Amino acid sequence: MLSWAVTFLIIAIVAAVLGFGGIAGTATGIAKILFVVFLVMFVVSLIFGRRGRV
């Protein structure tokens, strides 16, 4: 999931450098959403991983 977020971030940077503002904005939004989903899944896995060992 994190790799997809980084990929969309790189696409956004390249698109912004080349002057494609709409594509850059869309790719940035997707990267932000994927990063938040990654963080939520990471925190949930930490919580449930600790609970199973006790």
Rosetta blueprint (number, residue, H / E / L):
1 M L
2 L H
3 S H
4 W H
5 A H
6 V H
7 T H
8 F H
9 L H
10 I H
11 I H
12 A H
13 I H
14 V H
15 A H
16 A H
17 V H
18 L H
19 G L
20 F L
21 G H
22 G H
23 I H
24 A H
25 G H
26 T H
27 A H
28 T H
29 G H
30 I H
31 A H
32 K H
33 I H
34 L H
35 F H
36 V H
37 V H
38 F H
39 L H
40 V H
41 M H
42 F H
43 V H
44 V H
45 S H
46 L H
47 I H
48 F H
49 G H
50 R H
51 R H
52 G H
53 R H
54 V L
